[in-house]
Amino acid sequence: MRRDTLEKETVPFEGLENLIPSLLDEMQTAIFEKAKAWRDARMVEVNSYDEFKEKIEQGFFVLAHWDGTAETEAKIKEETKATIRCLPFGMKEEPGTDVYSGKPAARRVLFARSY
């Protein structure tokens, strides 16, 4: 029984050594693509602190400008329980204004809550 599609299939014992690696690769790809699609559907950019709090409360991954200071990150965590998860690769440098402090920010970072 496949865990990714929940389909049951009976296969002959002969040739199993060739089937298993290809089946595992197929399942890994399917699981990865499903997780990536879910993540992408739950990721939003915000430009205000009110919008930030609303989206975090709804369980989204939030891309927001951050001024780079530990103080701002600590205040956001204290008020919303959200922390910076990463500085996403491949994102363009996009100067803006920190959603919490209003100070200049060089880029967006990814905030989320842990559960």
Backbone torsions as a table, in degrees:
resi	resn	phi	psi	omega
1	MET	NA	131.7	179.9
2	ARG	-84.2	135.5	179.0
3	ARG	-80.4	-21.2	-177.5
4	ASP	-84.1	-34.4	-178.2
5	THR	-114.9	-10.3	-177.9
6	LEU	61.8	24.5	177.6
7	GLU	-91.5	140.8	178.1
8	LYS	-103.1	137.6	-179.1
9	GLU	-146.7	138.2	175.0
10	THR	-102.3	129.9	-178.6
11	VAL	-127.0	152.2	179.2
12	PRO	-71.3	152.3	179.6
13	PHE	-64.8	-38.2	178.9
14	GLU	-66.1	132.6	179.4
15	GLY	84.6	2.8	-178.2
16	LEU	-61.4	-34.6	-178.8
17	GLU	-65.2	-22.0	176.3
18	ASN	-91.7	-32.5	-177.5
19	LEU	-71.9	-42.2	-173.6
20	ILE	-59.4	-51.1	179.9
21	PRO	-59.2	-41.5	-179.2
22	SER	-69.8	-36.3	177.9
23	LEU	-66.1	-41.7	177.6
24	LEU	-63.8	-40.8	176.6
25	ASP	-61.9	-43.8	179.2
26	GLU	-62.1	-43.7	-179.8
27	MET	-66.0	-42.1	179.0
28	GLN	-60.3	-44.3	178.8
29	THR	-62.5	-44.7	-179.2
30	ALA	-64.0	-43.8	179.9
31	ILE	-65.2	-42.5	179.0
32	PHE	-62.3	-47.0	-178.7
33	GLU	-63.6	-38.0	177.8
34	LYS	-64.6	-44.8	178.9
35	ALA	-64.9	-40.5	179.5
36	LYS	-65.1	-42.7	178.6
37	ALA	-63.8	-40.4	178.3
38	TRP	-64.1	-45.7	178.6
39	ARG	-60.2	-48.0	-178.5
40	ASP	-62.6	-35.3	178.6
41	ALA	-71.5	-20.8	-177.2
42	ARG	-105.0	15.0	-178.8
43	MET	-111.9	127.4	-179.0
44	VAL	-134.4	151.4	172.0
45	GLU	-94.8	139.0	176.5
46	VAL	-129.6	157.3	-178.7
47	ASN	-127.4	2.0	177.3
48	SER	-138.3	157.2	-178.9
49	TYR	-70.1	-34.3	176.6
50	ASP	-62.3	-44.5	177.9
51	GLU	-64.7	-39.1	177.1
52	PHE	-57.2	-52.3	-178.2
53	LYS	-61.9	-40.6	179.7
54	GLU	-62.1	-47.7	-177.2
55	LYS	-70.0	-38.2	176.6
56	ILE	-62.9	-42.3	179.4
57	GLU	-62.5	-31.8	179.9
58	GLN	-82.7	-2.1	176.3
59	GLY	90.0	16.8	-179.9
60	PHE	-81.7	159.3	164.2
61	PHE	-86.7	128.6	-171.9
62	VAL	-115.1	124.4	172.8
63	LEU	-94.6	115.4	-176.8
64	ALA	-140.9	152.4	175.5
65	HIS	-68.5	141.0	179.5
66	TRP	-134.2	136.3	-176.3
67	ASP	-76.9	-3.9	175.6
68	GLY	89.3	4.4	-178.2
69	THR	-100.3	145.7	177.9
70	ALA	-66.0	-31.5	-180.0
71	GLU	-62.6	-45.2	179.6
72	THR	-64.8	-44.2	178.8
73	GLU	-60.6	-41.5	-180.0
74	ALA	-65.0	-40.8	179.0
75	LYS	-65.2	-42.7	178.5
76	ILE	-62.3	-43.9	179.2
77	LYS	-62.7	-42.6	179.8
78	GLU	-60.9	-41.1	-175.6
79	GLU	-84.6	-29.7	-172.5
80	THR	-123.3	-11.3	-174.4
81	LYS	68.5	12.2	178.4
82	ALA	-95.9	143.2	177.0
83	THR	-130.2	165.3	177.6
84	ILE	-73.7	127.4	178.9
85	ARG	-91.9	-39.8	179.6
86	CYS	-169.7	168.4	168.6
87	LEU	-103.0	100.6	-170.6
88	PRO	-57.8	134.6	174.1
89	PHE	-68.3	148.9	172.8
90	GLY	78.5	-0.3	178.0
91	MET	-85.8	139.7	179.7
92	LYS	-69.5	149.0	172.7
93	GLU	-66.7	120.6	-175.1
94	GLU	-130.5	89.6	-180.0
95	PRO	-57.7	145.5	179.9
96	GLY	-167.2	-155.4	-178.3
97	THR	-120.2	130.8	178.5
98	ASP	-56.4	132.5	-175.3
99	VAL	-67.9	-23.0	-178.7
100	TYR	-97.1	-53.9	-172.4
101	SER	-87.4	-22.6	-175.9
102	GLY	81.0	2.3	179.4
103	LYS	-80.5	160.8	177.4
104	PRO	-61.1	144.1	179.1
105	ALA	-133.0	141.3	-177.0
106	ALA	-83.9	-26.1	-174.3
107	ARG	-159.2	171.8	173.7
108	ARG	-92.2	148.4	173.4
109	VAL	-125.7	165.6	-177.3
110	LEU	-99.5	119.2	176.9
111	PHE	-105.9	148.1	173.7
112	ALA	-163.2	165.4	172.1
113	ARG	-96.0	150.8	172.5
114	SER	-100.8	147.0	-178.0
115	TYR	-122.5	NA	NA
